Amino acid sequence: MSELAGTFDRASERRAAQRAGIWRQLWIHRLGIIGTTLMLAFVIAALFGPWIAPHDPVAIDLDNPYAQPVWLDPADGRGILGKDNLGRDILSRILVGSRNSLIIAFSAVLIGMVSGVALGLITGYRGGLVDDVIMRIADTQTAIPFLVLLIAVIAFLGGGLVNMIVFLGVGSWVGFARLIRGEVLSIRERDYVQAARALGAGDVRVMFNHILPNSIQPVIVAASLSFGGVILTEAALSFLGLGVGSIVPTWGKMVADSRDYVTVAWHLSVFPAVAIMLVVLGTNLLGDWLRDVLDPRLKGRRG
Amino acid sequence: MSAFVIRRLLQAALVVVSVVTLVFFLIRVSGDPASLGVNLDDFRSPEQIKAEYEDLRQRMGLDRHILIQYAQFWQRAARGNFGYSFRYGVPATDLIIDRLPNSLRLGALAALIGITAGLPLGVLAALNRGTIIDNIATTVSVFGIVVPQFWLGIMLIIIFSVQFGILPTSGTGSWRHIILPAVTLSTGLVATVARISRSGMLEALSQDYIRTARAKGLSERLVIGRHALRNGSISIITVVVSSLPHLIGTVVVVEVVFAWPGVGNLMAQAVANRDYPVVFLDVILFGTVTVLTFLVMDLMYAVIDPRIRHR
């Protein structure tokens, strides 16, 4: 009886929360919504940047170099966020540049996630020698500071868009592998896995149909959180001159290029950096929110 | 205990050997290092260049089988010989040893700033939860996580060197030169320490022994300082130490921004000059430092906490 009452209570609480109205819901999830909005905005910029951009991002206008942002100097023909040393429109360059930055980060996280999950599944499920070897490789990789390793690898093997994506992706498999390995180790012995095995399911089927779906949630959260780290790493590499060399620069390259002109024009450096910070902030807020929503047990654990 | 120490030492050695092996073969896969060391000035004839190239290949032992090269590498490394810098013509080890103290000073000061700024920030935030102080602390730590350090360095130079002219823009010389690089390097650490100490303090304050301490009539200062803070200190040390690989990566960038003559800057220059023996040794150094630090941390834990030894 008391149990039933408890159920009713919880149900009525839930109804009350629903009645609390959409504004209260939005307020509770405000950080997650800010994060989602930021990420949506950047995804839209990455997809449609060339069409949204008010000017040609590579068009040079030597009459108006270092033009101030519009609110400081509302003259005609000056970009909203001003112009750079060659008179190129900064807003347009940020919008168009978002595509490179996001493609690199997204693909790299995807590569890291898929390879990390696959290896983590195998090591966790199989154990033994395979586990030992793969986890020792993981130890080795974490022993070398990631950025240092990347600098060395790019210096020796060359940069470029594809290499950059692969290196950043391969560099981030360890976190995913450790995460999923831990999950697999705890799920492996659960009753439903034993039941599936008793029914004659093969290793592959057990891994992909039974273990993976039950251990994937923290991976999604980790992917979101690592996205920002990849953006920052890519920016740092661009700053060191090891980024993807292309006509439409990434944000890190824009900040790096602006370095020689910062004393005459602060805005060349500030706006691309703000773009970087907003993306990193967005993925962090989104990741934290996803974790709270997907797995209430972990609420507020990180940090 | 000794079994644990031996196992942990062997593990660390294995990781160092793997790091060296990985980088060694990475370099060999990437192309011909001898071709990078050849002087390609215009006044030299193709024959001269070819002769120097062959000579260099032989001197570096590149004409032998790669596994023999690998064995030879260890032979030489055992005697502390890691090859000569292509650019400076001196042993790579000399270059590194020259610049290492600068990086260590920078890193140590950044760690000091990280703890002395981050800890009070986190503790104050926890003690004043939900107030404006908490919000400021959270904002600072979020900023520390999302800001690209190279950009922050540039901004600090604009503000403190160009606008106010208080601090030098780059280089070394006086104690004032180290301030801006150290502050830039410490931002990530300040953020992490503040976050960890805030959550650690919040958790500690909800424990029974804190209530007991208060009930005994201890002053709030004693309760916080001796009971809550001390119990959280291990997790703070853990966080500082485990952020080391990230800190080292940031060192490279920060040293470049401020033209700080450390090993990170040396590595960035070596990469730009294709000076591969120096890059190689730099990577080995960073890897070894990381492994040794983690080793010391693990051994310290084992001394403090007997449960770890028997795992």
Interface residues (C-beta under 8 A of the other chain):
Chain A: R136 I137 D139 T140 T142 A143 I144 P145 F146 L147 V148 L149 I151 A152 V153 A155 F156 L157 G158 G228 L232 A235 A236 F239 L240 G241 L242 G252 V255 A256 R259 V262 T263 W266 S269 V270 A273 I276 M277 V280 L281 N284 G300 G303
Chain B: Q11 L14 V15 V16 S18 V19 L22 V23 L26 I27 V29 S30 G31 V142 F143 I145 V146 V147 P148 Q149 F150 W151 I154 M155 I157 I158 V162 T192 R195 I196 R198 S199 L244 P245 H246 I248 G249 T250 V252 V253 V256 M267 A268 V271 A272 R274 Y276 V279 F280 D282 V283 F286 G287 T290 V291 F294
